């Protein structure tokens, strides 16, 4: 049975993923789009948890894209 992550845990995961993908050369165009999306999430969504979950989902798209290319820094 999995537990529901707290906003603190979500923020920590997002911060960690942002730090990895912000510096990843192959993800730079996607990360730029991610940053623009984050602005929209913060404007359009009232609930902090919804904002964090949206950011996490967008970061997972970057992760998936890099994995598909064989360039995910977390997979080596």
SULSUL-V595029 format. One record per residue. OMEGA is omega as a letter, one per 20 degrees, with the letter a starting at -180 (none if undefined). Layout:
BEGIN
[[OMEGA] [OMEGA]]
END
This chain:
BEGIN
[[r] [r] [r] [a] [r] [r] [r] [r] [r] [r] [r] [r] [r] [r] [a] [a] [r] [a] [r] [a] [r] [a] [a] [a] [a] [a] [a] [r] [r] [a] [r] [r] [r] [a] [r] [r] [a] [r] [r] [r] [a] [r] [a] [a] [a] [a] [a] [a] [r] [r] [a] [r] [r] [r] [r] [r] [r] [r] [r] [r] [r] [r] [r] [a] [r] [r] [a] [r] [a] [a] [a] [a] [r] [r] [r] [none]]
END
